[in-house]
Amino acid sequence: MTMQSRIEEKLSEAFDLVHLDVVNESGNHNVPPGSETHFKVVLVSEDFEGKRLVARHRLVNQALAQELSGGVHALAIHTYTEAEWRERHGDAPMSPPCLGGSARHA
């Protein structure tokens, strides 16, 4: 099972999801082709109702503790309630370009 599939499965089990996007952004970073180290997740769930951003992110980090302890180097987390997602018109922020690693010094 790919890391992306594991992340999708774990988040689907942990939350009552209305929407889930898991994007492998590893190709935008200075890692070997085919890597699964950098991800962006967009979760829409009423499980986030009344919770501050830090609490939402903690829930996601807890659900993905195993993946974050081995294999996943970076995880961009975007969490919304259904109402917040509608206000955003179903649009999550774009990830910034990679400026880290040895590519920064090239």
Buried (B, 14 or more C-beta within 10 A) or exposed (E): EEBBEBBBEBBBEBBEBBEBEBBBBBEBBEBEEEBBBBBBBBBBBEBBEEBEEEEBBEBBEEBBEEBBEEEBBBBBBBBBBBEEBEEBEEEBEEBEEBEEEEEEEE
